[in-house]
Amino acid sequence: MNILICSAGRRVKLVQYFKEELSKLGGKVVAIDCDATAPALRFADFAEIVPAITNPEYLLQLKQLCQKHEIDAVLSLIDPELSVLAEQKENFEKENIRLIVSSKEIVDICFDKYRTYKFLEEHHLPGIPTYINLNKIISEIESGKLDFPIIVKPKNGSASIGISIVNSLKELLAVWRDSGELIAQPFMDGDEYGIDCYIDLLNASTTNIFCKKKIKMRAGETDKSLSVNDPSLIHLIEELIRKLNPVGPIDIDCFKTEKGYFISEINPRFGGGYPHAHEAGQNFIKNMINNLAGTSNKADIGNYSGGSVMIKFDDVILLPSLDKSLKLIHTLQTEKGGIACTR
């Protein structure tokens, strides 16, 4: 069994987890990225450089790589690509290639933060009030329903890019662009939690829910976290999954305030904090491989200890130079069919 990971980027640990599990079956993990210096490429069994996902040739090259490496399943690690893959599920399945992604409708709801809030509101789930109309925002401020500080961020953003904290109407007007591309939310005074879940690909049942309190963030990803086994939070997440119906790995963010938990974001992919769940024994990758082999997984919800702490740290790889690295990659792709990674 061979699995291809799109937009591998910096997710070295995740690539290593896939490599470890697939090696038990004689399988391989292939990592691809549009950046030749993406660290995760150096840790896969094979790696390939591809165009950006916005390039018209991207999907054709992706399919060609799947044929070249005899790929059984494909998944992406970035939000913008999920919609691209979701549209192609039937197309790839005709070639016996499984795209591990939820339906396009679900992906689009999760990627659009305003649609996420409206979905939560319609299904009576606690969400953070979200606004897209400036006049409505000002009206809510004047009525006292909304107060500063206010968070302004891209409606379809990811990785905490483009977020502003505004403390006055003057600041709000300075950053607001009335283009439909921004949203505003109240600043949540509480602790942030991340929840990693796995929904079985065969029977659509939830098999894993791992909750953690975020201690420290860096570049939009969890850098340090504390495992938490809270039945009330697990129950909320179970209810959300029942109403949303995603499949595969999913990452959910919540805030805990004096009024309880509020769901802030839903990412239908592996989250940046997944290594904590994996190291605590919640092995989503093994579950995924079981599913691809035709075996359903038994529920293992809440079967972990609270109180464990995950910490990330930096490492370094020295490339001879960017030009030499690109030339080396081209040579290996041409002569050996990919970057053969020895790590």
Secondary structure, 3 states (H helix, E strand, C coil): CEEEEECCCCCHHHHHHHHHHHHCCCCEEEEEECCCCCHHHHHCCEEEECCCCCCCCHHHHHHHHHHHCCCCEEEECCHHHHHHHHCCHHHHHCCCCEECCCCHHHHHHHHCHHHHHHHHHHCCCCECCCECCHHHHHHHHHHCCCCCCEEEEECCCCCCCCCEEECCHHHHHHHCCCCCCEEEEECCCCEEEEEEEEECCCCCCEEEEEEEEEEEEECCEEEEEEEECCHHHHHHHHHHHHHHCCCEEEEEEEEEECCEEEEEEEECCCCCCHHHHHHCCCCHHHHHHHHHCCCCCCCCCCCCCCCCEEECCCCCCCCCCHHHHHHHHHHHHHHHCCEECCC
